[in-house]
Every structure is written in C-alpha cells, then in structure tokens.
Amino acid sequence: MFPFHLLDEKSVSGLQSIQLSYISFKPPLGFKGFPSLRKLDLNLVHVNRESLEVMLHSCHNLQWLSLVRCYLDGKLHLVLSHLRYIKIFQCKTTMVEVHTAKLDTFIFDGHFVPIILNTSHVENAHIWFFKAAFQDAVATLLKGIPSVRNLTLHARWLLDNRHSFSNLRHLQLLMNLKTEDANKIHYAVSLIRAAPFIEKLEVHFGGPHHVWFSDKGYVAPHLEQHEYSYLKNMHITGYKGARGQLEFLIDVVENAPALESVTIETTQILYEDKIDNKIRDTWFEHAATAARSFLLGKISPNVELCIL
C-alpha cells in the first residue's frame, strides 16, 4: 500500500516525479493530488480508474505518464493540458480519451478500444491492437488521431479503408501474416493511399514458413491507379515472395514518381524466422531473385534498389 501517511502537505505539493511498481494505490478521503508532479510511472500498480483520476485531478503540470499493466477495467479519461508523452500498455481499458494541448508521443498496446486524443497535434503514435481487424483499427485511429505525423501500427489486415491521414509523413506497418492472409496484403495499400503526403514507408512482415511463396486462395481485386506523389523511401523486411507482397511492391514502385530508394530484405525482424538454415538461405535467394526480376523495368533507373 502506498504510504500516504508518511507524506505531509509540503512533501505532497513538492513531488515532481513518482515511479511505483507492485504496490496498491488508494488515496485517502480528501486527497488533492500532486500539484507539482511532472512525471508518473506506474508498473503493475493496483489502482482502479476512480483512484487514478483522483490522483491525477490536480496534476496540472504532468508532462509524462506511463501506465503498464494497471488493470483499470473501465474508460480512461484524462484532462492534462501539459501532457506530452503517454504510454498505456495492457491496462484493460474500455476506452481512452485524453485532452491535452499538444502531444509528442502516444503509445498504446492492448485490445481494440476507441481512442480519442483531443489535441491540436500528435507527433508520434505507436499503436498495437491485439486481434483487431484493419477496418476497425483505422476507423478508431482516424476518429482519435487524424493529425498524427509518424505512425507505427500493428494490426491484422483483413478489410478496407476509406478515410484519410492528411498529416502523416512516416508510416511503419508491422504485419504478422497468417497463411490465409498472405494474399490480402493489398489492403495495406488503402492505408498508404489515405496518406497523400507520405514520404517514408516501412513495412515489417512476420509470419510462419507456410507464407513463403504463397499463391493460394484469395485473388486480389484490381487496384485503381493511384499516385504516391511524395513518397521517397520504402523499406520492407520479412519479404517471402508471397503473391500479395509482390502485388503490393509493384503497386507502390510503379506509382511513386518521387521515389529515391527501395530496400527489400528477406530477413524477418518482426519475429524470429524458425526454419532450417540451409532451407532459409535457398528460399532467401529465390525470393530476392524473383523480386529483382519482377521489379526490373517497373522501377525507375534513378531509384536506388537494394535487395538483401
């Protein structure tokens, strides 16, 4: 239990940083918060939503907040005008709503929930939705953080997107593929098309060995031509020669007139690729050769192409 009885009024008002782990936090009646607090780090702290809101009620100067495995079991509603950094990791919230003037970094890892960031600007957002469909993930992001400039998104890609990220400049997609998803990757194109001013694209694929050279099942619909006018750099890892990956590559390189460099790595960095070394080397070589062959003539000679 947090030792409130050891803190007098002067101590409470003077605290600027608090880091708590493996403790229960229940403020006493009449507690008025920490008015000078600038940084709060809670890791596996037993605190309910009501107690947390009481704690933060008068933290008008709070700039940095991290909540890791604090099981709130409810809506998290924060009004913190000076907050610049917030991390919410596996907290079992039903909704996240944050009101602040300007946010530098927002990090969320957990089940799909509505996210609303009432702020004029979000510089960096890192979103990891557990078992969320692409359409759900994008819909909630667009509602909550349409102004984000740099986005890292990890979700399962199944459905389409018809919204817009007009401020997005750097997009990083973390795509853990299952065999049945290998030829649905083209849906990721819809998110890139929703960012008309995107300049840098990273796609990190992960998945089982069954995805290698997958050409089964679902056939991608014809994609209407769309120009990625500002895209300069594309970096892909975990390339396995699947049909969907190849279609994705070709669509981007054929429609990016400002493209300067393309890097394609067969090495999987998202998760460990557990296959025999000899088989892996052979597959890597075949996938790289096929990618180079298909891109030949489709990519401008002025583009720096690196296939590893």
VOBA-1610 file (N, C-alpha, C; in pm, whole numbers, padded with zeros to 5 digits, always signed):
BEGIN
Met+00085-00119+00000Met+00000+00000+00000Met+00089+00125+00000Phe+00055+00221-00085Phe+00132+00345-00091Phe+00121+00418+00044Pro+00235+00458+00102Pro+00236+00517+00237Pro+00198+00665+00240Phe+00072+00694+00219Phe+00029+00833+00222Phe+00056+00897+00358His+00050+00817+00465His+00065+00870+00600His+00205+00926+00626Leu+00301+00891+00540Leu+00437+00940+00559Leu+00461+01075+00490Leu+00363+01120+00415Leu+00379+01244+00339Leu+00296+01356+00401Asp+00363+01465+00434Asp+00289+01582+00481Asp+00250+01668+00362Glu+00179+01773+00386Glu+00128+01858+00278Glu+00241+01917+00195Lys+00352+01952+00259Lys+00465+02010+00187Lys+00529+01907+00094Ser+00541+01782+00142Ser+00600+01676+00060Ser+00513+01646-00061Val+00383+01638-00039Val+00290+01609-00148Val+00296+01717-00255Ser+00299+01841-00213Ser+00297+01952-00308Ser+00430+01969-00381Gly+00539+01913-00324Gly+00670+01932-00386Gly+00715+01819-00476Leu+00647+01704-00473Leu+00688+01589-00556Leu+00677+01621-00705Gln+00785+01593-00780Gln+00785+01617-00924Gln+00791+01489-01006Ser+00836+01378-00947Ser+00847+01252-01020Ser+00813+01136-00926Ile+00729+01044-00975Ile+00690+00926-00897Ile+00701+00803-00986Gln+00767+00699-00936Gln+00776+00570-01005Gln+00735+00462-00906Leu+00628+00389-00939Leu+00575+00287-00849Leu+00561+00154-00922Ser+00594+00045-00852Ser+00579-00090-00908Ser+00531-00184-00798Tyr+00443-00277-00835Tyr+00399-00383-00744Tyr+00350-00325-00610Ile+00255-00235-00619Ile+00203-00170-00499Ile+00056-00138-00521Ser-00015-00123-00412Ser-00156-00084-00419Ser-00166+00065-00392Phe-00247+00132-00472Phe-00260+00277-00458Phe-00408+00312-00437Lys-00439+00361-00317Lys-00575+00403-00287Lys-00569+00530-00205Pro-00592+00645-00268Pro-00579+00773-00198Pro-00685+00787-00089Pro-00649+00849+00023Pro-00743+00869+00133Pro-00846+00976+00099Leu-00952+00981+00177Leu-01053+01084+00156Leu-00991+01222+00172Gly-01028+01312+00084Gly-00976+01447+00090Gly-00844+01468+00020Phe-00788+01362-00039Phe-00661+01374-00110Phe-00677+01465-00232Lys-00585+01559-00249Lys-00597+01659-00354Lys-00493+01646-00465Gly-00425+01532-00469Gly-00332+01509-00580Gly-00194+01566-00556Phe-00113+01564-00663Phe+00026+01611-00658Phe+00040+01730-00754Pro+00023+01852-00706Pro+00018+01969-00795Pro+00146+01998-00872Ser+00263+01952-00822Ser+00390+01980-00890Ser+00440+01863-00973Leu+00366+01754-00978Leu+00412+01632-01045Leu+00428+01654-01195Arg+00545+01611-01247Arg+00573+01623-01390Arg+00586+01486-01458Lys+00624+01383-01382Lys+00642+01250-01439Lys+00582+01145-01347Leu+00500+01055-01405Leu+00437+00948-01328Leu+00453+00817-01404Asp+00514+00719-01339Asp+00541+00588-01399Asp+00482+00481-01309Leu+00375+00415-01355Leu+00308+00311-01277Leu+00321+00178-01349Asn+00380+00079-01283Asn+00400-00053-01342Asn+00343-00159-01248Leu+00239-00230-01295Leu+00173-00331-01213Leu+00130-00274-01078Val+00069-00158-01085Val+00015-00093-00965Val-00134-00124-00956His-00176-00169-00841His-00318-00199-00820His-00391-00068-00793Val-00457-00018-00895Val-00529+00108-00883Val-00651+00103-00974Asn-00766+00144-00924Asn-00884+00146-01010Asn-00893+00280-01081Arg-00986+00286-01174Arg-00998+00407-01256Arg-01029+00530-01170Glu-01118+00515-01072Glu-01157+00628-00988Glu-01038+00681-00908Ser-00958+00590-00852Ser-00842+00633-00773Ser-00738+00702-00860Leu-00721+00652-00983Leu-00625+00714-01074Leu-00669+00855-01110Glu-00797+00873-01135Glu-00847+01005-01171Glu-00834+01102-01054Val-00855+01052-00930Val-00835+01135-00812Val-00689+01176-00802Met-00601+01081-00827Met-00457+01107-00819Met-00414+01214-00919Leu-00472+01208-01039Leu-00429+01299-01146Leu-00508+01429-01150His-00608+01440-01064His-00701+01553-01072His-00631+01688-01070Ser-00533+01704-00982Ser-00467+01834-00970Ser-00325+01834-01025Cys-00292+01732-01106Cys-00157+01725-01165Cys-00152+01811-01291His-00169+01939-01275His-00179+02028-01390His-00048+02042-01466Asn+00064+02006-01404Asn+00195+02019-01468Asn+00249+01887-01523Leu+00169+01780-01517Leu+00215+01649-01561Leu+00247+01649-01710Gln+00368+01604-01745Gln+00413+01602-01884Gln+00436+01460-01936Trp+00458+01364-01848Trp+00499+01228-01888Trp+00421+01129-01804Leu+00349+01036-01870Leu+00266+00939-01799Leu+00280+00801-01863Ser+00315+00701-01781Ser+00325+00563-01829Ser+00244+00473-01737Leu+00151+00397-01798Leu+00067+00302-01725Leu+00091+00164-01785Val+00155+00076-01712Val+00188-00057-01761Val+00120-00162-01672Arg+00031-00238-01734Arg-00042-00345-01665Arg-00109-00296-01537Cys-00171-00181-01546Cys-00255-00130-01438Cys-00400-00156-01481Tyr-00461-00258-01428Tyr-00588-00308-01481Tyr-00704-00218-01437Leu-00739-00124-01522Leu-00836-00021-01488Leu-00980-00067-01506Asp-01002-00159-01601Asp-01136-00214-01625Asp-01242-00106-01640Gly-01213-00009-01724Gly-01309+00097-01749Gly-01253+00201-01843Lys-01326+00306-01864Lys-01284+00415-01952Lys-01177+00499-01884Leu-01071+00529-01958Leu-00966+00617-01907Leu-00986+00755-01966His-01020+00851-01881His-01049+00987-01927His-00953+01082-01855Leu-00866+01147-01931Leu-00763+01233-01873Leu-00771+01373-01932Val-00768+01474-01845Val-00761+01613-01888Val-00633+01671-01828Leu-00527+01676-01909Leu-00394+01717-01863Leu-00334+01808-01969Ser-00343+01936-01949Ser-00311+02033-02054Ser-00164+02034-02094His-00072+01990-02005His+00071+01994-02037His+00129+01858-02075Leu+00046+01756-02085Leu+00095+01621-02114Leu+00157+01614-02253Arg+00280+01559-02260Arg+00350+01546-02389Arg+00375+01400-02426Tyr+00373+01311-02328Tyr+00403+01169-02353Tyr+00307+01085-02270Ile+00245+00985-02336Ile+00160+00892-02263Ile+00176+00752-02321Lys+00193+00655-02232Lys+00204+00514-02270Lys+00101+00435-02190Ile+00020+00355-02261Ile-00080+00269-02198Ile-00056+00128-02249Phe-00009+00040-02161Phe+00031-00094-02202Phe-00048-00198-02123Gln-00133-00273-02195Gln-00207-00385-02135Gln-00277-00344-02006Cys-00362-00242-02015Cys-00432-00191-01896Cys-00580-00227-01892Lys-00628-00302-01991Lys-00768-00347-01994Lys-00866-00230-01983Thr-00842-00127-02060Thr-00935-00015-02066Thr-01045-00045-02167Thr-01159+00020-02151Thr-01269+00006-02247Thr-01270+00122-02345Met-01199+00230-02310Met-01191+00347-02397Met-01080+00437-02344Val-01013+00507-02434Val-00909+00602-02394Val-00944+00738-02451Glu-00954+00837-02363Glu-00982+00973-02407Glu-00888+01067-02332Val-00808+01141-02408Val-00708+01230-02350Val-00726+01369-02406His-00731+01467-02317His-00740+01607-02357His-00611+01677-02316Thr-00538+01727-02414Thr-00412+01797-02388Thr-00386+01893-02503Ala-00298+01990-02480Ala-00273+02091-02583Ala-00196+02035-02701Lys-00086+01966-02672Lys-00001+01913-02778Lys+00069+01788-02727Leu+00060+01679-02802Leu+00117+01552-02759Leu+00233+01514-02851Asp+00350+01488-02791Asp+00464+01443-02870Asp+00454+01295-02904Thr+00418+01213-02804Thr+00418+01068-02823Thr+00299+01002-02754Phe+00230+00915-02830Phe+00120+00835-02775Phe+00150+00689-02807Ile+00154+00603-02704Ile+00182+00461-02721Ile+00068+00381-02659Phe+00012+00289-02737Phe-00096+00205-02686Phe-00073+00061-02728Asp-00084-00031-02633Asp-00073-00174-02660Asp-00183-00244-02583Gly-00275-00306-02657Gly-00385-00374-02590Gly-00494-00413-02687His-00609-00452-02633His-00723-00488-02715His-00777-00364-02788Phe-00845-00390-02898Phe-00905-00281-02974Phe-01008-00207-02888Val-00986-00077-02868Val-01080+00009-02796Val-01085+00143-02868Pro-01193+00218-02853Pro-01197+00353-02910Pro-01090+00441-02845Ile-01021+00518-02927Ile-00918+00609-02878Ile-00950+00749-02929Ile-00958+00844-02837Ile-00983+00983-02875Ile-00877+01070-02809Leu-00798+01136-02891Leu-00698+01229-02841Leu-00740+01369-02882Asn-00790+01442-02786Asn-00835+01579-02812Asn-00715+01673-02798Thr-00644+01688-02908Thr-00522+01768-02908Thr-00502+01828-03047Ser-00433+01938-03053Ser-00413+02004-03182Ser-00309+01935-03268His-00227+01850-03206His-00115+01792-03281His-00064+01667-03210Val-00040+01559-03288Val+00024+01439-03236Val+00144+01410-03325Glu+00263+01413-03269Glu+00383+01392-03349Glu+00405+01244-03379Asn+00405+01160-03275Asn+00434+01017-03291Asn+00327+00932-03223Ala+00277+00832-03295Ala+00181+00739-03238Ala+00226+00597-03267His+00227+00513-03163His+00262+00372-03176His+00142+00292-03125Ile+00074+00222-03214Ile-00049+00152-03180Ile-00032+00003-03207Trp-00056-00077-03105Trp-00050-00223-03119Trp-00184-00276-03072Phe-00272-00308-03166Phe-00403-00363-03133Phe-00396-00514-03137Phe-00445-00579-03032Phe-00447-00724-03025Phe-00576-00775-03088Lys-00562-00854-03195Lys-00675-00914-03265Lys-00775-00810-03316Ala-00724-00707-03380Ala-00812-00606-03439Ala-00809-00616-03590Ala-00925-00606-03653Ala-00932-00603-03799Ala-00885-00467-03847Phe-00832-00464-03967Phe-00776-00341-04023Phe-00879-00228-04024Gln-01001-00255-04066Gln-01102-00151-04076Gln-01133-00092-03939Asp-01144-00178-03837Asp-01170-00130-03702Asp-01056-00043-03652Ala-00934-00090-03674Ala-00817-00018-03625Ala-00807+00120-03688Val-00821+00127-03818Val-00809+00256-03887Val-00923+00349-03850Ala-01044+00295-03837Ala-01159+00378-03803Ala-01139+00447-03668Thr-01092+00370-03569Thr-01074+00430-03437Thr-00957+00527-03435Leu-00853+00498-03514Leu-00739+00590-03522Leu-00779+00722-03586Leu-00854+00715-03692Leu-00894+00837-03763Leu-00985+00924-03679Lys-01067+00860-03598Lys-01154+00936-03510Lys-01073+01006-03402Gly-00969+00939-03355Gly-00896+00993-03241Gly-00771+01071-03272Ile-00695+01033-03377Ile-00567+01100-03403Ile-00547+01125-03553Pro-00636+01199-03616Pro-00620+01224-03760Pro-00500+01312-03793Ser-00444+01382-03692Ser-00334+01475-03720Ser-00196+01415-03701Val-00186+01284-03675Val-00056+01221-03648Val+00039+01234-03767Arg+00168+01260-03737Arg+00269+01274-03843Arg+00348+01145-03863Asn+00379+01074-03756Asn+00456+00950-03764Asn+00379+00839-03695Leu+00342+00736-03770Leu+00254+00632-03717Leu+00317+00494-03731Thr+00320+00419-03620Thr+00355+00278-03620Thr+00231+00201-03582Leu+00186+00111-03669Leu+00061+00040-03646Leu+00081-00109-03661His+00042-00184-03559His+00046-00330-03564His-00097-00380-03549Ala-00147-00442-03654Ala-00283-00497-03651Ala-00293-00603-03758Arg-00399-00682-03753Arg-00420-00784-03854Arg-00498-00720-03970Trp-00450-00746-04093Trp-00502-00675-04209Trp-00604-00761-04283Leu-00731-00723-04274Leu-00834-00801-04339Leu-00927-00719-04426Leu-00954-00596-04385Leu-01058-00520-04453Leu-01003-00393-04515Asp-01092-00312-04569Asp-01052-00196-04647Asp-01059-00068-04563Asn-01001+00040-04617Asn-01001+00169-04550Asn-01042+00277-04650Arg-01129+00369-04606Arg-01175+00475-04695Arg-01164+00612-04627His-01066+00627-04540His-01051+00751-04466His-00919+00819-04505Ser-00880+00922-04428Ser-00763+00999-04468Ser-00677+01042-04350Phe-00544+01032-04367Phe-00445+01084-04273Phe-00368+01195-04346Ser-00419+01314-04343Ser-00361+01421-04425Ser-00227+01473-04373Asn-00196+01450-04245Asn-00069+01499-04190Asn+00040+01393-04181Leu+00007+01270-04217Leu+00101+01159-04200Leu+00218+01170-04298Arg+00341+01163-04244Arg+00461+01170-04326Arg+00541+01039-04322His+00537+00970-04208His+00615+00846-04190His+00522+00739-04137Leu+00509+00629-04212Leu+00422+00519-04173Leu+00503+00392-04157Gln+00489+00327-04043Gln+00554+00199-04018Gln+00446+00096-03988Leu+00436-00006-04074Leu+00337-00112-04056Leu+00405-00238-04008Leu+00352-00297-03902Leu+00400-00425-03851Leu+00292-00527-03880Met+00316-00617-03974Met+00213-00707-04023Met+00252-00852-03999Asn+00190-00913-03899Asn+00215-01053-03869Asn+00117-01137-03950Leu+00165-01200-04056Leu+00079-01270-04150Leu+00051-01413-04108Lys-00073-01454-04129Lys-00107-01596-04124Lys-00120-01641-04269Thr-00116-01771-04291Thr-00119-01823-04428Thr-00240-01772-04503Glu-00356-01767-04437Glu-00479-01724-04505Glu-00479-01575-04536Asp-00384-01499-04476Asp-00378-01355-04502Asp-00275-01318-04607Ala-00195-01413-04652Ala-00079-01381-04735Ala-00115-01308-04863Asn-00233-01334-04917Asn-00272-01269-05042Asn-00376-01160-05020Lys-00384-01109-04896Lys-00473-00997-04867Lys-00393-00871-04834Ile-00263-00877-04857Ile-00176-00766-04818Ile-00209-00639-04894His-00269-00655-05011His-00300-00536-05092His-00389-00438-05017Tyr-00461-00486-04913Tyr-00545-00395-04837Tyr-00461-00290-04763Ala-00335-00321-04737Ala-00247-00222-04674Ala-00229-00102-04766Val-00245-00124-04896Val-00234-00014-04992Val-00336+00094-04961Ser-00453+00055-04912Ser-00558+00154-04887Ser-00518+00251-04776Leu-00437+00205-04680Leu-00390+00296-04576Leu-00286+00392-04631Ile-00197+00343-04716Ile-00097+00430-04776Ile-00164+00536-04864Arg-00267+00494-04936Arg-00339+00589-05020Arg-00416+00692-04937Ala-00442+00659-04811Ala-00511+00752-04722Ala-00417+00858-04667Ala-00287+00846-04699Ala-00187+00943-04653Ala-00126+01011-04775Pro-00190+01113-04828Pro-00147+01172-04956Pro-00009+01236-04954Phe+00043+01270-04835Phe+00173+01337-04827Phe+00280+01250-04763Ile+00258+01119-04761Ile+00355+01028-04701Ile+00487+01033-04776Glu+00599+01037-04700Glu+00732+01046-04757Glu+00816+00921-04731Lys+00790+00854-04620Lys+00869+00737-04582Lys+00776+00624-04540Leu+00799+00505-04599Leu+00715+00389-04570Leu+00802+00271-04527Glu+00768+00212-04413Glu+00833+00090-04366Glu+00727-00016-04345Val+00752-00136-04396Val+00662-00249-04375Val+00745-00367-04325His+00714-00413-04205His+00787-00525-04146His+00692-00644-04135Phe+00715-00744-04221Phe+00631-00863-04224Phe+00684-00969-04127Gly+00592-01040-04067Gly+00626-01156-03987Gly+00525-01266-04019Gly+00563-01392-03999Gly+00470-01499-04028Gly+00539-01634-04033Pro+00462-01742-04038Pro+00518-01878-04041Pro+00581-01909-04176His+00655-02021-04183His+00723-02056-04307His+00625-02093-04418His+00498-02124-04383His+00399-02159-04485His+00370-02040-04578Val+00402-01919-04532Val+00374-01800-04613Val+00471-01787-04730Trp+00588-01853-04722Trp+00687-01842-04829Trp+00625-01881-04964Phe+00638-01788-05061Phe+00593-01809-05199Phe+00444-01847-05205Ser+00366-01802-05108Ser+00223-01836-05103Ser+00151-01780-05225Asp+00072-01864-05288Asp-00004-01823-05407Asp-00140-01894-05405Lys-00198-01901-05284Lys-00320-01978-05268Lys-00439-01888-05239Gly-00556-01941-05267Gly-00681-01883-05221Gly-00716-01750-05283Tyr-00737-01653-05197Tyr-00794-01524-05232Tyr-00716-01455-05344Val-00787-01402-05442Val-00725-01327-05551Val-00756-01179-05533Ala-00655-01097-05534Ala-00673-00955-05510Ala-00754-00889-05621Pro-00846-00799-05585Pro-00919-00727-05688Pro-00827-00627-05758His-00869-00583-05875His-00789-00485-05948His-00784-00354-05871Leu-00664-00300-05852Leu-00648-00174-05781Leu-00645-00058-05880Glu-00728+00041-05856Glu-00726+00159-05942Glu-00592+00231-05926Gln-00546+00289-06035Gln-00418+00357-06031Gln-00424+00477-05936His-00320+00489-05855His-00314+00598-05757His-00168+00639-05743Glu-00141+00768-05746Glu-00004+00817-05740Glu+00035+00855-05597Tyr+00149+00801-05553Tyr+00205+00837-05423Tyr+00307+00948-05448Ser+00258+01068-05462Ser+00336+01179-05517Ser+00457+01219-05434Tyr+00451+01199-05302Tyr+00558+01249-05215Tyr+00645+01137-05158Leu+00614+01013-05188Leu+00689+00901-05131Leu+00832+00897-05185Lys+00929+00898-05093Lys+01070+00899-05133Lys+01143+00770-05095Asn+01106+00712-04982Asn+01179+00595-04933Asn+01084+00484-04890Met+01116+00360-04932Met+01039+00244-04889Met+01135+00136-04842His+01104+00078-04726His+01189-00027-04667His+01099-00142-04624Ile+01125-00261-04675Ile+01045-00380-04644Ile+01134-00488-04587Thr+01090-00551-04478Thr+01161-00666-04422Thr+01064-00784-04415Gly+01119-00904-04407Gly+01035-01023-04400Gly+00969-01057-04532Tyr+01032-01017-04643Tyr+00975-01046-04774Tyr+00990-01195-04803Lys+00877-01262-04834Lys+00878-01407-04853Lys+00832-01450-04992Gly+00822-01356-05083Gly+00785-01392-05219Gly+00639-01429-05235Ala+00555-01396-05137Ala+00412-01425-05149Ala+00350-01334-05255Arg+00246-01383-05321Arg+00185-01307-05429Arg+00138-01169-05381Gly+00077-01166-05264Gly+00028-01039-05212Gly+00139-00939-05188Gln+00254-00987-05138Gln+00368-00899-05116Gln+00418-00840-05247Leu+00423-00924-05350Leu+00472-00879-05480Leu+00377-00776-05541Glu+00246-00802-05532Glu+00148-00707-05584Glu+00160-00573-05511Phe+00182-00580-05382Phe+00199-00459-05301Phe+00321-00379-05347Leu+00433-00449-05366Leu+00556-00385-05412Leu+00538-00315-05545Ile+00482-00388-05640Ile+00467-00334-05776Ile+00375-00214-05778Asp+00265-00220-05702Asp+00172-00107-05698Asp+00242+00019-05650Val+00327+00006-05548Val+00393+00124-05493Val+00500+00178-05588Val+00590+00092-05635Val+00703+00141-05716Val+00658+00197-05851Glu+00549+00145-05905Glu+00500+00194-06034Glu+00430+00328-06022Asn+00393+00367-05901Asn+00311+00488-05885Asn+00372+00589-05788Ala+00505+00585-05775Ala+00573+00678-05686Ala+00680+00754-05764Pro+00643+00863-05831Pro+00737+00935-05918Pro+00854+01000-05844Ala+00838+01026-05713Ala+00945+01092-05637Ala+01034+00992-05563Leu+01013+00863-05589Leu+01085+00758-05516Leu+01236+00769-05538Glu+01311+00762-05427Glu+01456+00771-05433Glu+01525+00640-05397Ser+01468+00564-05304Ser+01532+00439-05263Ser+01429+00335-05220Val+01459+00208-05253Val+01377+00094-05213Val+01470-00013-05156Thr+01442-00055-05034Thr+01519-00163-04971Thr+01426-00277-04938Ile+01460-00398-04986Ile+01379-00517-04961Ile+01467-00621-04894Glu+01429-00662-04774Glu+01505-00762-04700Glu+01422-00889-04682Thr+01480-01002-04717Thr+01411-01129-04693Thr+01421-01170-04546Thr+01516-01113-04475Thr+01529-01142-04332Thr+01408-01089-04257Gln+01356-01170-04168Gln+01239-01133-04089Gln+01286-01080-03954Ile+01254-00954-03924Ile+01297-00895-03797Ile+01183-00879-03699Leu+01059-00890-03747Leu+00944-00872-03658Leu+00936-00984-03556Tyr+00952-01108-03604Tyr+00960-01225-03517Tyr+01069-01316-03571Glu+01119-01405-03488Glu+01223-01498-03532Glu+01167-01593-03638Asp+01242-01610-03746Asp+01203-01699-03855Asp+01263-01837-03828Lys+01182-01928-03777Lys+01232-02059-03731Lys+01229-02162-03844Ile+01328-02156-03932Ile+01342-02256-04037Ile+01489-02298-04045Asp+01513-02412-04104Asp+01648-02464-04118Asp+01735-02366-04196Asn+01860-02349-04153Asn+01949-02251-04214Asn+01971-02274-04363Lys+01991-02401-04405Lys+02014-02430-04546Lys+01891-02398-04629Ile+01774-02439-04578Ile+01649-02410-04649Ile+01627-02259-04654Arg+01652-02193-04542Arg+01631-02049-04535Arg+01717-01976-04638Asp+01845-02012-04648Asp+01934-01945-04742Asp+01885-01962-04886Thr+01838-02083-04918Thr+01787-02110-05054Thr+01662-02028-05081Trp+01569-02026-04986Trp+01446-01950-05003Trp+01474-01800-05013Phe+01566-01752-04928Phe+01601-01610-04932Phe+01651-01573-05072Glu+01739-01657-05126Glu+01798-01629-05257Glu+01691-01629-05366His+01601-01728-05363His+01495-01736-05464His+01400-01617-05454Ala+01364-01579-05332Ala+01272-01467-05313Ala+01335-01337-05361Ala+01463-01317-05330Ala+01533-01196-05371Ala+01546-01189-05523Thr+01579-01302-05585Thr+01592-01307-05732Thr+01459-01277-05799Ala+01351-01336-05746Ala+01219-01313-05804Ala+01178-01167-05791Ala+01205-01107-05677Ala+01169-00966-05657Ala+01243-00876-05754Arg+01373-00902-05770Arg+01453-00821-05862Arg+01404-00837-06006Ser+01367-00960-06044Ser+01319-00988-06178Ser+01187-00917-06207Phe+01094-00923-06112Phe+00963-00861-06132Phe+00971-00709-06133Leu+01064-00652-06056Leu+01074-00507-06048Leu+01152-00448-06166Leu+01228-00531-06235Leu+01306-00484-06348Leu+01213-00426-06455Gly+01237-00304-06493Gly+01154-00239-06593Gly+01034-00167-06534Lys+01002-00197-06408Lys+00888-00132-06343Lys+00932-00021-06249Ile+01061-00018-06219Ile+01114+00082-06128Ile+01212+00171-06203Ser+01209+00298-06176Ser+01294+00394-06246Ser+01442+00364-06224Pro+01525+00378-06327Pro+01670+00356-06311Pro+01733+00456-06214Asn+01663+00563-06184Asn+01714+00663-06090Asn+01693+00625-05944Val+01616+00519-05922Val+01586+00474-05786Val+01696+00379-05738Glu+01746+00402-05618Glu+01845+00312-05559Glu+01773+00189-05505Leu+01798+00074-05567Leu+01731-00051-05529Leu+01829-00143-05459Cys+01792-00186-05338Cys+01876-00277-05260Cys+01791-00395-05216Ile+01826-00516-05261Ile+01752-00637-05224Ile+01849-00732-05154Leu+01817-00764-05030Leu+01907-00844-04946Leu+01845-00979-04913
//
